[in-house]
Amino acid sequence: MSKTYKIKWTSNAKEDLLNIVDYIKKDSLSAAKKVYSMIKEKAQSSNFFPLRGRVVPELQKEGITIYRELIEQPWRIMYKIENDTIYIMAIFDSRQNVEELLLQKLLRGHMLTKL
């Protein structure tokens, strides 16, 4: 039987998700609800096989390998594993400059916050 991990969303990831939903909601409430559900479901799926997500390539080339991601097109769900807990760290739109977004979050200290 596979180990089940706890899923915890950081305040940064919660804010990212709410911003995405708020933006989409301007055009379509039903589309916003669908995106919200898809992202939450994909993030929840990481609790059974957390290593299936790839290491975030933009960070890996800088030698940072503790962050992984799952893709729910066009969204990238970034997380890290600590003991029996998966921390959802951020949600990015892959059509944006992810390196710039990561740098902004790191500079503001958002990637360091837990809950």
ZASE-699638 format. One record per residue: z, y, x of N, C-alpha, C in turn; residue in three letters. Coordinates in steps of 0.1 Angstrom, whole numbers, plus 5000, padded with zeros to 4 digits. Each point is the difference from the previous one (the first is absolute). Example, Ala and Ser with C-alpha at 12.3 -4.5 7.8 and 13.67 -1.06 7.14 Angstrom:
// ZASE-699638
507849435132500050124991500050125009Ala
499350114996500050115009500850114992Ser
***
This chain:
// ZASE-699638
500049885008500050124992500050125009Met
499250104997499950125007501250094998Ser
500350075011501150104999499550124991Lys
500950054992499750124992500750125006Thr
499350115002500650125006500350104989Tyr
501050095003500350114991498950115003Lys
499650074990499150115002500850134997Ile
499950095009500650134999499050115003Lys
499950104991499150115001500750115007Trp
499550065011500650125005499750124991Thr
500750105002499850124992498650065003Ser
499549985012498750055004498949924992Asn
500249874999499049924993500050034985Ala
501250014994500150044986499350134998Lys
500250105008499350134999498549985001Glu
499649925009498549985002499449944987Asp
500749904994499549944988500050104989Leu
501050074998500150104989498950115002Leu
499850045012498950105002498649944997Asn
499849885003498749934997499850004985Ile
501149954993499949994986499850134993Val
500850105004499950144995498650055001Asp
499449985012498650055002499049934991Tyr
500149874999499049924991500350044985Ile
501250024997500450024986499350134994Lys
499650095009499450124996498649974993Lys
499449895005498749964994500249894989Asp
500949915003500149894991501449935001Ser
500850014989501349945000499949855001Leu
499049944994499949855000499649965015Ser
499150075006499749975014501250015009Ala
500850114998501250025008501049884998Ala
500249964988500849884997499549885007Lys
498749985000499449885006500250005015Lys
499850125006500250015015501449975003Val
500950064993501549985002500349855000Tyr
499649934990500249864998499449925012Ser
498850035003499349935011500850015013Met
500450125003500750035013501349935000Ile
500850014989501349944999499949845001Lys
499049954993499849855001499649965014Glu
499150075006499649965014501250015010Lys
500850114998501250015009501049894997Ala
500249964988500949904996499549865006Gln
498749985001499549885005500449975015Ser
500450115007500349985014501349935002Ser
500849984989501349945002499949855002Asn
498949934998499849865002499449975014Phe
499050085004499449985013499850145007Phe
501150055005500050145006499150015012Pro
499849895007499150015013498549994997Leu
499749994987498549994997499450145001Arg
500750104999499550145002499750025015Gly
498950085002499750025014500950115006Arg
500150005013500650115007499150134998Val
500750114997499250134998499250035012Val
498649994999499250025012500250135008Pro
500250114992500250135007501250015008Glu
501049924996501350005007500049895011Leu
499349894998499949905009499350055013Gln
499050084999499450055012500950095008Lys
501150054994501050085007501249915005Glu
499949874998501049915004501149984990Gly
499850054987501049994990499649884991Ile
500849905000499649884992501049954989Thr
501050094998501049964990499550024985Ile
499050084999499550044986498849914997Tyr
500049954988498949924995499450074987Arg
498949954995499550064988499249894992Glu
500150034987499249924990499050104994Leu
498849954997498950094994499949974986Ile
500050104992499650004986499150114998Glu
498749985003499050105001500150114990Gln
499950135003499950055014501450035006Pro
501049944995501450035004500449905011Trp
500850065010500649925011501550014998Arg
500649894999501549994997500649965013Ile
500750105007500649975013501549964998Met
500349905008501449954999500549945013Tyr
501349985001500549935011501149904996Lys
500249905008500949894997501250015008Ile
501250004994501249995007500949904994Glu
500349895008500849894995499449944987Asn
500750014989499549944987499550114991Asp
499750125005499650114992498650065005Thr
499250034990498750065003500250154995Ile
499850095009500150144996498550064998Tyr
499750044988498850074998500150145005Ile
499250035010500250135007499150114995Met
498849974997499050104996498849944992Ala
499450094992498749964994499050105004Ile
498949965005498950095004498749974993Phe
499250104998498749984995499149985013Asp
499349895001499349965012498850095002Ser
499650084990498950105001500450125008Arg
501350025002500550115007500249975015Gln
500250105008500349985014501449955002Asn
500149875001501449935000500750045013Val
499450015011500750045012500650144998Glu
499450094994500550144998501249994990Glu
499849924989501149984990501349945007Leu
499849905008501149945007500750105009Leu
499250075008500650105009500850104992Leu
499550054989500750104992501349944995Gln
500049874995501249944995501049985012Lys
499649965011500849975012500750145004Leu
499250105000500550135005501150054990Leu
499849974987501050054990501149904999Arg
500049895007501149915000500049904988Gly
498950014992500049914988499949855003His
499349975011499949855003501349945005Met
501050095003501249955005501049984989Leu
499850054988500949994989500049864994Thr
501149954996500149874994499850014985Lys
501150044994500050004985500450134995Leu
***
